[in-house]
Amino acid sequence: MSKNIRSESSQRVRIYLVSRPSLNITGLQSFLSDEKTEWRRTHRATQAEELVEVSGRVCYMSFGEAQSPRDTNAYIDNLIAMGHESVLEHASWTLLISGVTRAFTHQLVRHRAGFSFSQLSQQYHDETTAEFIPPGHLAQYPAARRAWENAVNNARTAYAEILETLNAMEADQAHSIQKREVRRAIRSAARSVLPNATATKIMVTANARSWRYFLKTRGTIPGDLEMRNVAARVLEILRPEAPALFSDFEVSELTDGPIIVHTAHSVKGRSAT
Ligand SMILES: Cc1cc2nc3c(=O)[nH]c(=O)nc-3n(C[C@H](O)[C@H](O)[C@H](O)COP(=O)(O)OP(=O)(O)OC[C@H]3O[C@@H](n4cnc5c(N)ncnc54)[C@H](O)[C@@H]3O)c2cc1C
């Protein structure tokens, strides 16, 4: 049972890491040199982790003799434990997510703080060949699955018919409004019949604090399989990018797919150098 559900719900999701934080060590060294101090770096810390650490250290000017023996991991762990999380906002990642539904992205774009989005337009893009993504749990229930298939096929047909009929508008209104705006109007009318299941693509940039918030609030809801699947993939990508920022999240398994468990933030993995 769980295998069917898993394949239905997760096989289409693709997440591509398209940007990651970088630390310009030359610029930082200039600052340290102007301040006549130095920074002992932690062996194997990633650039994202270093960026966050340095941002925190600037607040306290805890460089040089004022730098404690804590490694980057322990330093960040302490920032999070103290609730000094604004420093996490300096590290951002951009993920390009495809093979998800408009229902999913509608929920995702409700997140305002620290997120930026760019999504495939249904006004500019012709959705005649759009895919529809079935909810995972329907695989087990053939009658419900058939009802779903019928509904999305009807929507596809209606979309094509509306598009075809309204294409006449393009000729009729050619002189009154710009061609591009006529097309927008036509596709706006046609897209109104497309379901929540319509596949889409979305570019998402968020900082570490916001990704953490997303994982906490969205990856942990048992009844939202698609969200859980995406959240688990996001964690898979981000954790190696900055273990100190994401190692307090773990992926556990329910019968139908992954769920994120948030544990208390603790120092894991690497020792001080
Ligand atoms: C289980 C669940 C059920 C939901 N059900 C519904 C529903 O039925 N209907 C519905 O409309 N939405 C629903 N939502 C969406 C929810 O209301 C939020 O819009 C969405 O989760 C984004 O959360 P957020 O506003 O905390 O996040 P963000 O916008 O990312 O903000 C992060 C945090 O920043 C702070 N913040 C951001 N903006 C402001 C502000 N303007 N003022 C003060 N503080 C701010 C808050 O502390 C906030 O938690 C649901 C969400 C979940 C997780």
The ligand as a Tripos MOL2 file, in Angstrom:
@<TRIPOS>MOLECULE
LIG
   53    58     1     0     0
SMALL
NO_CHARGES

@<TRIPOS>ATOM
      1 C1         -1.8230   23.6440    9.3620 C.3       1 LIG1
      2 C2         -2.0780   24.9080    8.6130 C.ar      1 LIG1
      3 C3         -3.3620   25.2500    8.2380 C.ar      1 LIG1
      4 C4         -3.6070   26.4330    7.5500 C.ar      1 LIG1
      5 N1         -4.8890   26.7360    7.1950 N.ar      1 LIG1
      6 C5         -5.1490   27.8990    6.5560 C.ar      1 LIG1
      7 C6         -6.4890   28.2610    6.1840 C.ar      1 LIG1
      8 O1         -7.4240   27.5270    6.4130 O.2       1 LIG1
      9 N2         -6.6760   29.4340    5.5490 N.ar      1 LIG1
     10 C7         -5.6440   30.2940    5.2790 C.ar      1 LIG1
     11 O2         -5.8640   31.3640    4.7280 O.2       1 LIG1
     12 N3         -4.3670   29.9590    5.5810 N.ar      1 LIG1
     13 C8         -4.1030   28.7950    6.2140 C.ar      1 LIG1
     14 N4         -2.8100   28.4660    6.5260 N.ar      1 LIG1
     15 C9         -1.7410   29.3830    6.1280 C.3       1 LIG1
     16 C10        -1.2640   30.2330    7.3220 C.3       1 LIG1
     17 O3         -2.3000   31.0220    7.8640 O.3       1 LIG1
     18 C11        -0.1220   31.1350    6.8880 C.3       1 LIG1
     19 O4         -0.5820   32.0570    5.9140 O.3       1 LIG1
     20 C12         1.0300   30.3680    6.2860 C.3       1 LIG1
     21 O5          1.2890   29.1890    7.0000 O.3       1 LIG1
     22 C13         2.2760   31.2340    6.3370 C.3       1 LIG1
     23 O6          2.6520   31.3310    7.6960 O.3       1 LIG1
     24 P1          3.2000   32.6290    8.3490 P.3       1 LIG1
     25 O7          2.3010   33.7980    8.0940 O.co2     1 LIG1
     26 O8          3.4870   32.2950    9.7890 O.co2     1 LIG1
     27 O9          4.5910   32.7080    7.5520 O.3       1 LIG1
     28 P2          5.4150   33.9080    6.9860 P.3       1 LIG1
     29 O10         4.5850   34.8170    6.1590 O.co2     1 LIG1
     30 O11         6.5840   33.2890    6.3060 O.co2     1 LIG1
     31 O12         5.9000   34.6760    8.2290 O.3       1 LIG1
     32 C14         6.8310   34.0960    9.1390 C.3       1 LIG1
     33 C15         6.6120   34.7430   10.4850 C.3       1 LIG1
     34 O13         6.9260   36.1420   10.3860 O.3       1 LIG1
     35 C16         6.0230   36.8780   11.1860 C.3       1 LIG1
     36 N5          5.2100   37.7410   10.3160 N.ar      1 LIG1
     37 C17         5.1390   37.7030    8.9590 C.ar      1 LIG1
     38 N6          4.3360   38.6400    8.4970 N.ar      1 LIG1
     39 C18         3.8590   39.2950    9.5780 C.ar      1 LIG1
     40 C19         2.9480   40.3740    9.7600 C.ar      1 LIG1
     41 N7          2.3780   40.9820    8.7360 N.pl3     1 LIG1
     42 N8          2.6950   40.7780   11.0100 N.ar      1 LIG1
     43 C20         3.2620   40.1960   12.0780 C.ar      1 LIG1
     44 N9          4.1260   39.1530   11.9950 N.ar      1 LIG1
     45 C21         4.4150   38.7160   10.7530 C.ar      1 LIG1
     46 C22         5.1510   35.8740   11.9320 C.3       1 LIG1
     47 O14         5.7570   35.5650   13.1530 O.3       1 LIG1
     48 C23         5.1980   34.6800   11.0250 C.3       1 LIG1
     49 O15         4.9070   33.4580   11.6760 O.3       1 LIG1
     50 C24        -2.5420   27.2920    7.2030 C.ar      1 LIG1
     51 C25        -1.2310   26.9350    7.5580 C.ar      1 LIG1
     52 C26        -0.9820   25.7560    8.2400 C.ar      1 LIG1
     53 C27         0.4460   25.4020    8.5950 C.3       1 LIG1
@<TRIPOS>BOND
     1     1     2 1
     2     2     3 ar
     3     2    52 ar
     4     3     4 ar
     5     4     5 ar
     6     4    50 ar
     7     5     6 ar
     8     6     7 ar
     9     6    13 1
    10     7     8 2
    11     7     9 ar
    12     9    10 ar
    13    10    11 2
    14    10    12 ar
    15    12    13 ar
    16    13    14 ar
    17    14    15 1
    18    14    50 ar
    19    15    16 1
    20    16    17 1
    21    16    18 1
    22    18    19 1
    23    18    20 1
    24    20    21 1
    25    20    22 1
    26    22    23 1
    27    23    24 1
    28    24    25 2
    29    24    26 1
    30    24    27 1
    31    27    28 1
    32    28    29 2
    33    28    30 1
    34    28    31 1
    35    31    32 1
    36    32    33 1
    37    33    34 1
    38    33    48 1
    39    34    35 1
    40    35    36 1
    41    35    46 1
    42    36    37 ar
    43    36    45 ar
    44    37    38 ar
    45    38    39 ar
    46    39    40 ar
    47    39    45 ar
    48    40    41 1
    49    40    42 ar
    50    42    43 ar
    51    43    44 ar
    52    44    45 ar
    53    46    47 1
    54    46    48 1
    55    48    49 1
    56    50    51 ar
    57    51    52 ar
    58    52    53 1
@<TRIPOS>SUBSTRUCTURE
     1 LIG1         1 GROUP 0 **** ****
